[in-house]
Amino acid sequence: KILRRMENCHSNICSCVKFRPGHRWQLVSGGLDGKVVHWSFNKIKALHTVVLTPPQQQAQQLVNPRFVYAMANSGMADDVVVGLGDGSVA
């Protein structure tokens, strides 16, 4: 059963979602578009969006895209850590 549909923010697949402990009705999503979005679940509204842009790379260097594959938060902290497809953590 679909409870709510959050649309018009990720331009590709949303690969992970975490509710924020201690913050009722808020969640964070990460996607294959390289975006991390902070949502108000009850208002179905994006509160903040971060686009994880790749670092400068040399012309011949090939790397995986910075897709968001994993996400974690610690207790009541406001910080969210994401694991990216290029092997980095942001």
PDB file with one MODEL, atoms N, CA, C and O in Angstrom:
MODEL        1
ATOM      1  N   LYS A   1       0.840  -1.175   0.000  1.00  0.00           N
ATOM      2  CA  LYS A   1       0.000   0.000   0.000  1.00  0.00           C
ATOM      3  C   LYS A   1       0.891   1.245   0.000  1.00  0.00           C
ATOM      4  O   LYS A   1       1.785   1.366   0.837  1.00  0.00           O
ATOM      5  N   ILE A   2       0.656   2.145  -0.909  1.00  0.00           N
ATOM      6  CA  ILE A   2       1.404   3.394  -0.993  1.00  0.00           C
ATOM      7  C   ILE A   2       0.768   4.398  -0.033  1.00  0.00           C
ATOM      8  O   ILE A   2      -0.422   4.698  -0.130  1.00  0.00           O
ATOM      9  N   LEU A   3       1.581   4.915   0.898  1.00  0.00           N
ATOM     10  CA  LEU A   3       1.081   5.908   1.847  1.00  0.00           C
ATOM     11  C   LEU A   3       1.164   7.311   1.280  1.00  0.00           C
ATOM     12  O   LEU A   3       0.206   8.081   1.357  1.00  0.00           O
ATOM     13  N   ARG A   4       2.310   7.639   0.713  1.00  0.00           N
ATOM     14  CA  ARG A   4       2.514   8.955   0.109  1.00  0.00           C
ATOM     15  C   ARG A   4       3.452   8.803  -1.079  1.00  0.00           C
ATOM     16  O   ARG A   4       4.299   7.911  -1.094  1.00  0.00           O
ATOM     17  N   ARG A   5       3.308   9.643  -2.040  1.00  0.00           N
ATOM     18  CA  ARG A   5       4.184   9.632  -3.204  1.00  0.00           C
ATOM     19  C   ARG A   5       4.902  10.981  -3.255  1.00  0.00           C
ATOM     20  O   ARG A   5       4.278  12.033  -3.394  1.00  0.00           O
ATOM     21  N   MET A   6       6.234  10.920  -3.138  1.00  0.00           N
ATOM     22  CA  MET A   6       7.056  12.124  -3.170  1.00  0.00           C
ATOM     23  C   MET A   6       7.586  12.256  -4.589  1.00  0.00           C
ATOM     24  O   MET A   6       8.340  11.394  -5.040  1.00  0.00           O
ATOM     25  N   GLU A   7       7.222  13.288  -5.289  1.00  0.00           N
ATOM     26  CA  GLU A   7       7.582  13.416  -6.697  1.00  0.00           C
ATOM     27  C   GLU A   7       8.265  14.743  -6.994  1.00  0.00           C
ATOM     28  O   GLU A   7       8.325  15.642  -6.155  1.00  0.00           O
ATOM     29  N   ASN A   8       8.774  14.832  -8.213  1.00  0.00           N
ATOM     30  CA  ASN A   8       9.314  16.064  -8.789  1.00  0.00           C
ATOM     31  C   ASN A   8      10.575  16.579  -8.106  1.00  0.00           C
ATOM     32  O   ASN A   8      10.798  17.789  -8.053  1.00  0.00           O
ATOM     33  N   CYS A   9      11.392  15.689  -7.589  1.00  0.00           N
ATOM     34  CA  CYS A   9      12.661  16.140  -7.034  1.00  0.00           C
ATOM     35  C   CYS A   9      13.822  15.308  -7.585  1.00  0.00           C
ATOM     36  O   CYS A   9      14.808  15.873  -8.060  1.00  0.00           O
ATOM     37  N   HIS A  10      13.723  13.986  -7.529  1.00  0.00           N
ATOM     38  CA  HIS A  10      14.757  13.133  -8.099  1.00  0.00           C
ATOM     39  C   HIS A  10      14.484  12.956  -9.590  1.00  0.00           C
ATOM     40  O   HIS A  10      13.351  12.702  -9.998  1.00  0.00           O
ATOM     41  N   SER A  11      15.527  13.091 -10.393  1.00  0.00           N
ATOM     42  CA  SER A  11      15.371  12.920 -11.839  1.00  0.00           C
ATOM     43  C   SER A  11      15.717  11.502 -12.284  1.00  0.00           C
ATOM     44  O   SER A  11      15.664  11.191 -13.474  1.00  0.00           O
ATOM     45  N   ASN A  12      16.073  10.637 -11.320  1.00  0.00           N
ATOM     46  CA  ASN A  12      16.381   9.250 -11.602  1.00  0.00           C
ATOM     47  C   ASN A  12      15.861   8.423 -10.430  1.00  0.00           C
ATOM     48  O   ASN A  12      15.126   8.944  -9.591  1.00  0.00           O
ATOM     49  N   ILE A  13      16.221   7.168 -10.357  1.00  0.00           N
ATOM     50  CA  ILE A  13      15.719   6.268  -9.315  1.00  0.00           C
ATOM     51  C   ILE A  13      16.140   6.753  -7.935  1.00  0.00           C
ATOM     52  O   ILE A  13      17.293   7.132  -7.728  1.00  0.00           O
ATOM     53  N   CYS A  14      15.208   6.741  -7.000  1.00  0.00           N
ATOM     54  CA  CYS A  14      15.500   7.005  -5.595  1.00  0.00           C
ATOM     55  C   CYS A  14      15.971   5.681  -4.996  1.00  0.00           C
ATOM     56  O   CYS A  14      15.181   4.745  -4.873  1.00  0.00           O
ATOM     57  N   SER A  15      17.251   5.592  -4.621  1.00  0.00           N
ATOM     58  CA  SER A  15      17.831   4.313  -4.222  1.00  0.00           C
ATOM     59  C   SER A  15      17.807   4.052  -2.725  1.00  0.00           C
ATOM     60  O   SER A  15      17.949   2.901  -2.310  1.00  0.00           O
ATOM     61  N   CYS A  16      17.632   5.083  -1.893  1.00  0.00           N
ATOM     62  CA  CYS A  16      17.563   4.856  -0.447  1.00  0.00           C
ATOM     63  C   CYS A  16      16.797   5.973   0.244  1.00  0.00           C
ATOM     64  O   CYS A  16      16.784   7.121  -0.201  1.00  0.00           O
ATOM     65  N   VAL A  17      16.161   5.596   1.347  1.00  0.00           N
ATOM     66  CA  VAL A  17      15.353   6.530   2.135  1.00  0.00           C
ATOM     67  C   VAL A  17      15.570   6.226   3.606  1.00  0.00           C
ATOM     68  O   VAL A  17      15.608   5.062   4.002  1.00  0.00           O
ATOM     69  N   LYS A  18      15.713   7.269   4.420  1.00  0.00           N
ATOM     70  CA  LYS A  18      15.843   7.118   5.867  1.00  0.00           C
ATOM     71  C   LYS A  18      14.949   8.134   6.555  1.00  0.00           C
ATOM     72  O   LYS A  18      14.958   9.315   6.209  1.00  0.00           O
ATOM     73  N   PHE A  19      14.176   7.671   7.534  1.00  0.00           N
ATOM     74  CA  PHE A  19      13.460   8.597   8.391  1.00  0.00           C
ATOM     75  C   PHE A  19      14.447   9.197   9.368  1.00  0.00           C
ATOM     76  O   PHE A  19      15.409   8.533   9.752  1.00  0.00           O
ATOM     77  N   ARG A  20      14.233  10.441   9.781  1.00  0.00           N
ATOM     78  CA  ARG A  20      15.133  11.118  10.720  1.00  0.00           C
ATOM     79  C   ARG A  20      14.661  10.863  12.144  1.00  0.00           C
ATOM     80  O   ARG A  20      13.567  11.291  12.514  1.00  0.00           O
ATOM     81  N   PRO A  21      15.462  10.174  12.949  1.00  0.00           N
ATOM     82  CA  PRO A  21      15.089   9.911  14.333  1.00  0.00           C
ATOM     83  C   PRO A  21      14.894  11.222  15.102  1.00  0.00           C
ATOM     84  O   PRO A  21      15.706  12.141  14.996  1.00  0.00           O
ATOM     85  N   GLY A  22      13.826  11.294  15.864  1.00  0.00           N
ATOM     86  CA  GLY A  22      13.564  12.488  16.665  1.00  0.00           C
ATOM     87  C   GLY A  22      12.932  13.630  15.896  1.00  0.00           C
ATOM     88  O   GLY A  22      12.631  14.670  16.481  1.00  0.00           O
ATOM     89  N   HIS A  23      12.727  13.466  14.613  1.00  0.00           N
ATOM     90  CA  HIS A  23      12.102  14.509  13.775  1.00  0.00           C
ATOM     91  C   HIS A  23      10.874  13.895  13.104  1.00  0.00           C
ATOM     92  O   HIS A  23      10.962  13.336  12.011  1.00  0.00           O
ATOM     93  N   ARG A  24       9.760  14.006  13.760  1.00  0.00           N
ATOM     94  CA  ARG A  24       8.546  13.422  13.197  1.00  0.00           C
ATOM     95  C   ARG A  24       8.250  13.998  11.828  1.00  0.00           C
ATOM     96  O   ARG A  24       8.383  15.201  11.602  1.00  0.00           O
ATOM     97  N   TRP A  25       7.857  13.144  10.936  1.00  0.00           N
ATOM     98  CA  TRP A  25       7.420  13.527   9.600  1.00  0.00           C
ATOM     99  C   TRP A  25       8.544  14.060   8.718  1.00  0.00           C
ATOM    100  O   TRP A  25       8.275  14.792   7.766  1.00  0.00           O
ATOM    101  N   GLN A  26       9.794  13.715   9.010  1.00  0.00           N
ATOM    102  CA  GLN A  26      10.879  14.116   8.131  1.00  0.00           C
ATOM    103  C   GLN A  26      11.662  12.894   7.676  1.00  0.00           C
ATOM    104  O   GLN A  26      11.858  11.947   8.437  1.00  0.00           O
ATOM    105  N   LEU A  27      12.105  12.927   6.433  1.00  0.00           N
ATOM    106  CA  LEU A  27      12.942  11.862   5.914  1.00  0.00           C
ATOM    107  C   LEU A  27      13.949  12.436   4.938  1.00  0.00           C
ATOM    108  O   LEU A  27      13.821  13.571   4.478  1.00  0.00           O
ATOM    109  N   VAL A  28      14.962  11.622   4.629  1.00  0.00           N
ATOM    110  CA  VAL A  28      16.002  12.003   3.681  1.00  0.00           C
ATOM    111  C   VAL A  28      16.073  10.917   2.625  1.00  0.00           C
ATOM    112  O   VAL A  28      16.055   9.730   2.951  1.00  0.00           O
ATOM    113  N   SER A  29      16.155  11.312   1.360  1.00  0.00           N
ATOM    114  CA  SER A  29      16.252  10.340   0.275  1.00  0.00           C
ATOM    115  C   SER A  29      17.517  10.612  -0.543  1.00  0.00           C
ATOM    116  O   SER A  29      17.984  11.747  -0.639  1.00  0.00           O
ATOM    117  N   GLY A  30      18.054   9.548  -1.124  1.00  0.00           N
ATOM    118  CA  GLY A  30      19.214   9.665  -2.000  1.00  0.00           C
ATOM    119  C   GLY A  30      18.937   8.913  -3.286  1.00  0.00           C
ATOM    120  O   GLY A  30      18.235   7.901  -3.280  1.00  0.00           O
ATOM    121  N   GLY A  31      19.487   9.403  -4.391  1.00  0.00           N
ATOM    122  CA  GLY A  31      19.141   8.781  -5.655  1.00  0.00           C
ATOM    123  C   GLY A  31      20.287   8.624  -6.628  1.00  0.00           C
ATOM    124  O   GLY A  31      21.412   9.064  -6.390  1.00  0.00           O
ATOM    125  N   LEU A  32      19.959   7.982  -7.730  1.00  0.00           N
ATOM    126  CA  LEU A  32      20.923   7.747  -8.793  1.00  0.00           C
ATOM    127  C   LEU A  32      21.135   8.991  -9.650  1.00  0.00           C
ATOM    128  O   LEU A  32      21.816   8.936 -10.674  1.00  0.00           O
ATOM    129  N   ASP A  33      20.556  10.102  -9.233  1.00  0.00           N
ATOM    130  CA  ASP A  33      20.817  11.392  -9.875  1.00  0.00           C
ATOM    131  C   ASP A  33      21.872  12.184  -9.099  1.00  0.00           C
ATOM    132  O   ASP A  33      22.197  13.311  -9.472  1.00  0.00           O
ATOM    133  N   GLY A  34      22.411  11.597  -8.015  1.00  0.00           N
ATOM    134  CA  GLY A  34      23.423  12.264  -7.207  1.00  0.00           C
ATOM    135  C   GLY A  34      22.854  13.295  -6.250  1.00  0.00           C
ATOM    136  O   GLY A  34      23.592  14.141  -5.745  1.00  0.00           O
ATOM    137  N   LYS A  35      21.558  13.240  -5.992  1.00  0.00           N
ATOM    138  CA  LYS A  35      20.923  14.200  -5.093  1.00  0.00           C
ATOM    139  C   LYS A  35      20.599  13.553  -3.746  1.00  0.00           C
ATOM    140  O   LYS A  35      20.268  12.371  -3.664  1.00  0.00           O
ATOM    141  N   VAL A  36      20.706  14.363  -2.699  1.00  0.00           N
ATOM    142  CA  VAL A  36      20.221  14.008  -1.366  1.00  0.00           C
ATOM    143  C   VAL A  36      19.157  15.047  -1.031  1.00  0.00           C
ATOM    144  O   VAL A  36      19.424  16.249  -1.043  1.00  0.00           O
ATOM    145  N   VAL A  37      17.940  14.570  -0.729  1.00  0.00           N
ATOM    146  CA  VAL A  37      16.814  15.472  -0.516  1.00  0.00           C
ATOM    147  C   VAL A  37      16.248  15.279   0.884  1.00  0.00           C
ATOM    148  O   VAL A  37      15.983  14.154   1.307  1.00  0.00           O
ATOM    149  N   HIS A  38      16.064  16.391   1.603  1.00  0.00           N
ATOM    150  CA  HIS A  38      15.440  16.399   2.926  1.00  0.00           C
ATOM    151  C   HIS A  38      13.964  16.745   2.716  1.00  0.00           C
ATOM    152  O   HIS A  38      13.637  17.782   2.139  1.00  0.00           O
ATOM    153  N   TRP A  39      13.071  15.857   3.196  1.00  0.00           N
ATOM    154  CA  TRP A  39      11.642  15.979   2.926  1.00  0.00           C
ATOM    155  C   TRP A  39      10.827  16.231   4.189  1.00  0.00           C
ATOM    156  O   TRP A  39      11.190  15.791   5.280  1.00  0.00           O
ATOM    157  N   SER A  40       9.726  16.943   4.020  1.00  0.00           N
ATOM    158  CA  SER A  40       8.662  16.975   5.009  1.00  0.00           C
ATOM    159  C   SER A  40       7.636  15.958   4.532  1.00  0.00           C
ATOM    160  O   SER A  40       6.968  16.165   3.518  1.00  0.00           O
ATOM    161  N   PHE A  41       7.514  14.854   5.273  1.00  0.00           N
ATOM    162  CA  PHE A  41       6.665  13.742   4.841  1.00  0.00           C
ATOM    163  C   PHE A  41       5.182  14.098   4.905  1.00  0.00           C
ATOM    164  O   PHE A  41       4.414  13.680   4.038  1.00  0.00           O
ATOM    165  N   ASN A  42       4.765  14.863   5.916  1.00  0.00           N
ATOM    166  CA  ASN A  42       3.340  15.184   6.013  1.00  0.00           C
ATOM    167  C   ASN A  42       2.914  16.265   5.022  1.00  0.00           C
ATOM    168  O   ASN A  42       1.758  16.284   4.600  1.00  0.00           O
ATOM    169  N   LYS A  43       3.829  17.172   4.639  1.00  0.00           N
ATOM    170  CA  LYS A  43       3.502  18.222   3.668  1.00  0.00           C
ATOM    171  C   LYS A  43       3.838  17.815   2.240  1.00  0.00           C
ATOM    172  O   LYS A  43       3.508  18.526   1.292  1.00  0.00           O
ATOM    173  N   ILE A  44       4.506  16.649   2.088  1.00  0.00           N
ATOM    174  CA  ILE A  44       4.959  16.158   0.782  1.00  0.00           C
ATOM    175  C   ILE A  44       5.702  17.268   0.038  1.00  0.00           C
ATOM    176  O   ILE A  44       5.356  17.645  -1.081  1.00  0.00           O
ATOM    177  N   LYS A  45       6.746  17.776   0.717  1.00  0.00           N
ATOM    178  CA  LYS A  45       7.484  18.922   0.189  1.00  0.00           C
ATOM    179  C   LYS A  45       8.974  18.734   0.454  1.00  0.00           C
ATOM    180  O   LYS A  45       9.368  18.311   1.541  1.00  0.00           O
ATOM    181  N   ALA A  46       9.795  19.048  -0.538  1.00  0.00           N
ATOM    182  CA  ALA A  46      11.250  19.015  -0.359  1.00  0.00           C
ATOM    183  C   ALA A  46      11.667  20.254   0.424  1.00  0.00           C
ATOM    184  O   ALA A  46      11.359  21.377   0.026  1.00  0.00           O
ATOM    185  N   LEU A  47      12.373  20.047   1.542  1.00  0.00           N
ATOM    186  CA  LEU A  47      12.827  21.159   2.374  1.00  0.00           C
ATOM    187  C   LEU A  47      14.201  21.659   1.945  1.00  0.00           C
ATOM    188  O   LEU A  47      14.490  22.853   2.024  1.00  0.00           O
ATOM    189  N   HIS A  48      15.050  20.729   1.489  1.00  0.00           N
ATOM    190  CA  HIS A  48      16.416  21.085   1.108  1.00  0.00           C
ATOM    191  C   HIS A  48      16.960  20.014   0.165  1.00  0.00           C
ATOM    192  O   HIS A  48      16.702  18.825   0.357  1.00  0.00           O
ATOM    193  N   THR A  49      17.703  20.429  -0.842  1.00  0.00           N
ATOM    194  CA  THR A  49      18.305  19.491  -1.790  1.00  0.00           C
ATOM    195  C   THR A  49      19.798  19.778  -1.919  1.00  0.00           C
ATOM    196  O   THR A  49      20.214  20.928  -2.056  1.00  0.00           O
ATOM    197  N   VAL A  50      20.594  18.713  -1.872  1.00  0.00           N
ATOM    198  CA  VAL A  50      22.041  18.822  -2.082  1.00  0.00           C
ATOM    199  C   VAL A  50      22.382  17.983  -3.306  1.00  0.00           C
ATOM    200  O   VAL A  50      22.029  16.806  -3.374  1.00  0.00           O
ATOM    201  N   VAL A  51      23.067  18.585  -4.270  1.00  0.00           N
ATOM    202  CA  VAL A  51      23.522  17.867  -5.456  1.00  0.00           C
ATOM    203  C   VAL A  51      25.005  17.575  -5.257  1.00  0.00           C
ATOM    204  O   VAL A  51      25.812  18.494  -5.121  1.00  0.00           O
ATOM    205  N   LEU A  52      25.354  16.303  -5.240  1.00  0.00           N
ATOM    206  CA  LEU A  52      26.738  15.892  -5.013  1.00  0.00           C
ATOM    207  C   LEU A  52      27.480  15.898  -6.334  1.00  0.00           C
ATOM    208  O   LEU A  52      27.415  14.936  -7.100  1.00  0.00           O
ATOM    209  N   THR A  53      28.184  16.986  -6.596  1.00  0.00           N
ATOM    210  CA  THR A  53      28.910  17.130  -7.853  1.00  0.00           C
ATOM    211  C   THR A  53      30.244  16.403  -7.760  1.00  0.00           C
ATOM    212  O   THR A  53      30.849  16.359  -6.689  1.00  0.00           O
ATOM    213  N   PRO A  54      30.705  15.837  -8.859  1.00  0.00           N
ATOM    214  CA  PRO A  54      31.981  15.115  -8.833  1.00  0.00           C
ATOM    215  C   PRO A  54      33.148  16.071  -8.655  1.00  0.00           C
ATOM    216  O   PRO A  54      33.087  17.223  -9.086  1.00  0.00           O
ATOM    217  N   PRO A  55      34.222  15.586  -8.012  1.00  0.00           N
ATOM    218  CA  PRO A  55      35.423  16.415  -7.904  1.00  0.00           C
ATOM    219  C   PRO A  55      36.082  16.545  -9.275  1.00  0.00           C
ATOM    220  O   PRO A  55      35.781  15.779 -10.192  1.00  0.00           O
ATOM    221  N   GLN A  56      36.976  17.512  -9.407  1.00  0.00           N
ATOM    222  CA  GLN A  56      37.703  17.672 -10.667  1.00  0.00           C
ATOM    223  C   GLN A  56      38.499  16.403 -10.949  1.00  0.00           C
ATOM    224  O   GLN A  56      39.168  15.874 -10.062  1.00  0.00           O
ATOM    225  N   GLN A  57      38.425  15.930 -12.155  1.00  0.00           N
ATOM    226  CA  GLN A  57      39.176  14.741 -12.521  1.00  0.00           C
ATOM    227  C   GLN A  57      39.971  15.004 -13.788  1.00  0.00           C
ATOM    228  O   GLN A  57      39.642  15.884 -14.583  1.00  0.00           O
ATOM    229  N   GLN A  58      41.022  14.220 -13.953  1.00  0.00           N
ATOM    230  CA  GLN A  58      41.861  14.380 -15.131  1.00  0.00           C
ATOM    231  C   GLN A  58      41.140  13.836 -16.352  1.00  0.00           C
ATOM    232  O   GLN A  58      40.244  13.002 -16.225  1.00  0.00           O
ATOM    233  N   ALA A  59      41.519  14.294 -17.517  1.00  0.00           N
ATOM    234  CA  ALA A  59      40.827  13.965 -18.763  1.00  0.00           C
ATOM    235  C   ALA A  59      40.745  12.456 -19.022  1.00  0.00           C
ATOM    236  O   ALA A  59      39.725  11.980 -19.522  1.00  0.00           O
ATOM    237  N   GLN A  60      41.778  11.706 -18.699  1.00  0.00           N
ATOM    238  CA  GLN A  60      41.808  10.276 -18.998  1.00  0.00           C
ATOM    239  C   GLN A  60      41.243   9.407 -17.870  1.00  0.00           C
ATOM    240  O   GLN A  60      41.135   8.191 -18.025  1.00  0.00           O
ATOM    241  N   GLN A  61      40.888  10.009 -16.755  1.00  0.00           N
ATOM    242  CA  GLN A  61      40.425   9.247 -15.595  1.00  0.00           C
ATOM    243  C   GLN A  61      38.967   8.817 -15.759  1.00  0.00           C
ATOM    244  O   GLN A  61      38.103   9.631 -16.086  1.00  0.00           O
ATOM    245  N   LEU A  62      38.706   7.540 -15.531  1.00  0.00           N
ATOM    246  CA  LEU A  62      37.346   7.028 -15.565  1.00  0.00           C
ATOM    247  C   LEU A  62      36.932   6.612 -14.155  1.00  0.00           C
ATOM    248  O   LEU A  62      37.665   5.892 -13.477  1.00  0.00           O
ATOM    249  N   VAL A  63      35.779   7.057 -13.723  1.00  0.00           N
ATOM    250  CA  VAL A  63      35.272   6.673 -12.405  1.00  0.00           C
ATOM    251  C   VAL A  63      33.782   6.369 -12.513  1.00  0.00           C
ATOM    252  O   VAL A  63      33.110   6.784 -13.457  1.00  0.00           O
ATOM    253  N   ASN A  64      33.291   5.640 -11.529  1.00  0.00           N
ATOM    254  CA  ASN A  64      31.854   5.405 -11.451  1.00  0.00           C
ATOM    255  C   ASN A  64      31.157   6.707 -11.091  1.00  0.00           C
ATOM    256  O   ASN A  64      31.751   7.565 -10.437  1.00  0.00           O
ATOM    257  N   PRO A  65      29.917   6.866 -11.502  1.00  0.00           N
ATOM    258  CA  PRO A  65      29.169   8.079 -11.152  1.00  0.00           C
ATOM    259  C   PRO A  65      28.935   8.169  -9.649  1.00  0.00           C
ATOM    260  O   PRO A  65      28.980   7.166  -8.937  1.00  0.00           O
ATOM    261  N   ARG A  66      28.687   9.377  -9.185  1.00  0.00           N
ATOM    262  CA  ARG A  66      28.449   9.613  -7.766  1.00  0.00           C
ATOM    263  C   ARG A  66      26.989   9.357  -7.405  1.00  0.00           C
ATOM    264  O   ARG A  66      26.327  10.219  -6.828  1.00  0.00           O
ATOM    265  N   PHE A  67      26.495   8.178  -7.744  1.00  0.00           N
ATOM    266  CA  PHE A  67      25.147   7.785  -7.358  1.00  0.00           C
ATOM    267  C   PHE A  67      25.112   7.542  -5.851  1.00  0.00           C
ATOM    268  O   PHE A  67      26.090   7.057  -5.282  1.00  0.00           O
ATOM    269  N   VAL A  68      24.009   7.869  -5.205  1.00  0.00           N
ATOM    270  CA  VAL A  68      23.843   7.610  -3.778  1.00  0.00           C
ATOM    271  C   VAL A  68      23.311   6.187  -3.620  1.00  0.00           C
ATOM    272  O   VAL A  68      22.200   5.882  -4.053  1.00  0.00           O
ATOM    273  N   TYR A  69      24.121   5.307  -2.988  1.00  0.00           N
ATOM    274  CA  TYR A  69      23.748   3.910  -2.812  1.00  0.00           C
ATOM    275  C   TYR A  69      23.385   3.554  -1.383  1.00  0.00           C
ATOM    276  O   TYR A  69      22.617   2.618  -1.160  1.00  0.00           O
ATOM    277  N   ALA A  70      23.920   4.278  -0.410  1.00  0.00           N
ATOM    278  CA  ALA A  70      23.659   3.958   0.996  1.00  0.00           C
ATOM    279  C   ALA A  70      23.602   5.245   1.798  1.00  0.00           C
ATOM    280  O   ALA A  70      24.200   6.256   1.431  1.00  0.00           O
ATOM    281  N   MET A  71      22.863   5.184   2.912  1.00  0.00           N
ATOM    282  CA  MET A  71      22.679   6.365   3.730  1.00  0.00           C
ATOM    283  C   MET A  71      22.585   5.948   5.187  1.00  0.00           C
ATOM    284  O   MET A  71      22.009   4.906   5.498  1.00  0.00           O
ATOM    285  N   ALA A  72      23.150   6.757   6.090  1.00  0.00           N
ATOM    286  CA  ALA A  72      23.072   6.475   7.521  1.00  0.00           C
ATOM    287  C   ALA A  72      23.020   7.783   8.291  1.00  0.00           C
ATOM    288  O   ALA A  72      23.557   8.802   7.857  1.00  0.00           O
ATOM    289  N   ASN A  73      22.368   7.735   9.435  1.00  0.00           N
ATOM    290  CA  ASN A  73      22.378   8.868  10.355  1.00  0.00           C
ATOM    291  C   ASN A  73      22.577   8.314  11.761  1.00  0.00           C
ATOM    292  O   ASN A  73      22.305   7.142  12.022  1.00  0.00           O
ATOM    293  N   SER A  74      23.053   9.167  12.662  1.00  0.00           N
ATOM    294  CA  SER A  74      23.349   8.689  14.011  1.00  0.00           C
ATOM    295  C   SER A  74      22.405   9.327  15.017  1.00  0.00           C
ATOM    296  O   SER A  74      22.474  10.526  15.288  1.00  0.00           O
ATOM    297  N   GLY A  75      21.539   8.519  15.553  1.00  0.00           N
ATOM    298  CA  GLY A  75      20.650   8.961  16.624  1.00  0.00           C
ATOM    299  C   GLY A  75      19.917  10.248  16.332  1.00  0.00           C
ATOM    300  O   GLY A  75      19.220  10.368  15.324  1.00  0.00           O
ATOM    301  N   MET A  76      20.080  11.207  17.216  1.00  0.00           N
ATOM    302  CA  MET A  76      19.352  12.465  17.119  1.00  0.00           C
ATOM    303  C   MET A  76      20.114  13.534  16.336  1.00  0.00           C
ATOM    304  O   MET A  76      19.624  14.655  16.194  1.00  0.00           O
ATOM    305  N   ALA A  77      21.294  13.208  15.829  1.00  0.00           N
ATOM    306  CA  ALA A  77      22.105  14.190  15.108  1.00  0.00           C
ATOM    307  C   ALA A  77      21.437  14.605  13.803  1.00  0.00           C
ATOM    308  O   ALA A  77      20.652  13.850  13.229  1.00  0.00           O
ATOM    309  N   ASP A  78      21.749  15.795  13.346  1.00  0.00           N
ATOM    310  CA  ASP A  78      21.204  16.303  12.088  1.00  0.00           C
ATOM    311  C   ASP A  78      22.025  15.879  10.885  1.00  0.00           C
ATOM    312  O   ASP A  78      21.655  16.168   9.747  1.00  0.00           O
ATOM    313  N   ASP A  79      23.141  15.191  11.125  1.00  0.00           N
ATOM    314  CA  ASP A  79      24.029  14.790  10.042  1.00  0.00           C
ATOM    315  C   ASP A  79      23.548  13.514   9.365  1.00  0.00           C
ATOM    316  O   ASP A  79      23.018  12.607  10.008  1.00  0.00           O
ATOM    317  N   VAL A  80      23.746  13.468   8.061  1.00  0.00           N
ATOM    318  CA  VAL A  80      23.468  12.273   7.268  1.00  0.00           C
ATOM    319  C   VAL A  80      24.731  11.962   6.472  1.00  0.00           C
ATOM    320  O   VAL A  80      25.334  12.859   5.883  1.00  0.00           O
ATOM    321  N   VAL A  81      25.126  10.704   6.456  1.00  0.00           N
ATOM    322  CA  VAL A  81      26.299  10.266   5.710  1.00  0.00           C
ATOM    323  C   VAL A  81      25.822   9.391   4.566  1.00  0.00           C
ATOM    324  O   VAL A  81      24.973   8.521   4.758  1.00  0.00           O
ATOM    325  N   VAL A  82      26.368   9.618   3.365  1.00  0.00           N
ATOM    326  CA  VAL A  82      25.972   8.823   2.208  1.00  0.00           C
ATOM    327  C   VAL A  82      27.181   8.154   1.582  1.00  0.00           C
ATOM    328  O   VAL A  82      28.267   8.731   1.520  1.00  0.00           O
ATOM    329  N   GLY A  83      26.975   6.918   1.114  1.00  0.00           N
ATOM    330  CA  GLY A  83      27.990   6.188   0.372  1.00  0.00           C
ATOM    331  C   GLY A  83      27.696   6.323  -1.109  1.00  0.00           C
ATOM    332  O   GLY A  83      26.571   6.096  -1.555  1.00  0.00           O
ATOM    333  N   LEU A  84      28.719   6.695  -1.868  1.00  0.00           N
ATOM    334  CA  LEU A  84      28.535   7.001  -3.287  1.00  0.00           C
ATOM    335  C   LEU A  84      29.165   5.935  -4.189  1.00  0.00           C
ATOM    336  O   LEU A  84      30.063   5.201  -3.779  1.00  0.00           O
ATOM    337  N   GLY A  85      28.679   5.876  -5.397  1.00  0.00           N
ATOM    338  CA  GLY A  85      29.117   4.885  -6.359  1.00  0.00           C
ATOM    339  C   GLY A  85      30.570   5.000  -6.777  1.00  0.00           C
ATOM    340  O   GLY A  85      31.145   4.038  -7.286  1.00  0.00           O
ATOM    341  N   ASP A  86      31.180   6.177  -6.567  1.00  0.00           N
ATOM    342  CA  ASP A  86      32.591   6.326  -6.925  1.00  0.00           C
ATOM    343  C   ASP A  86      33.519   5.912  -5.792  1.00  0.00           C
ATOM    344  O   ASP A  86      34.729   6.126  -5.865  1.00  0.00           O
ATOM    345  N   GLY A  87      32.944   5.312  -4.731  1.00  0.00           N
ATOM    346  CA  GLY A  87      33.738   4.820  -3.616  1.00  0.00           C
ATOM    347  C   GLY A  87      33.957   5.837  -2.521  1.00  0.00           C
ATOM    348  O   GLY A  87      34.643   5.537  -1.544  1.00  0.00           O
ATOM    349  N   SER A  88      33.404   7.020  -2.644  1.00  0.00           N
ATOM    350  CA  SER A  88      33.601   8.036  -1.622  1.00  0.00           C
ATOM    351  C   SER A  88      32.417   8.086  -0.658  1.00  0.00           C
ATOM    352  O   SER A  88      31.352   7.523  -0.914  1.00  0.00           O
ATOM    353  N   VAL A  89      32.640   8.773   0.446  1.00  0.00           N
ATOM    354  CA  VAL A  89      31.613   8.977   1.468  1.00  0.00           C
ATOM    355  C   VAL A  89      31.448  10.479   1.617  1.00  0.00           C
ATOM    356  O   VAL A  89      32.437  11.203   1.729  1.00  0.00           O
ATOM    357  N   ALA A  90      30.209  10.955   1.619  1.00  0.00           N
ATOM    358  CA  ALA A  90      29.956  12.390   1.759  1.00  0.00           C
ATOM    359  C   ALA A  90      29.031  12.653   2.924  1.00  0.00           C
ATOM    360  O   ALA A  90      28.700  13.806   3.202  1.00  0.00           O
TER     361      ALA A  90
ENDMDL
END
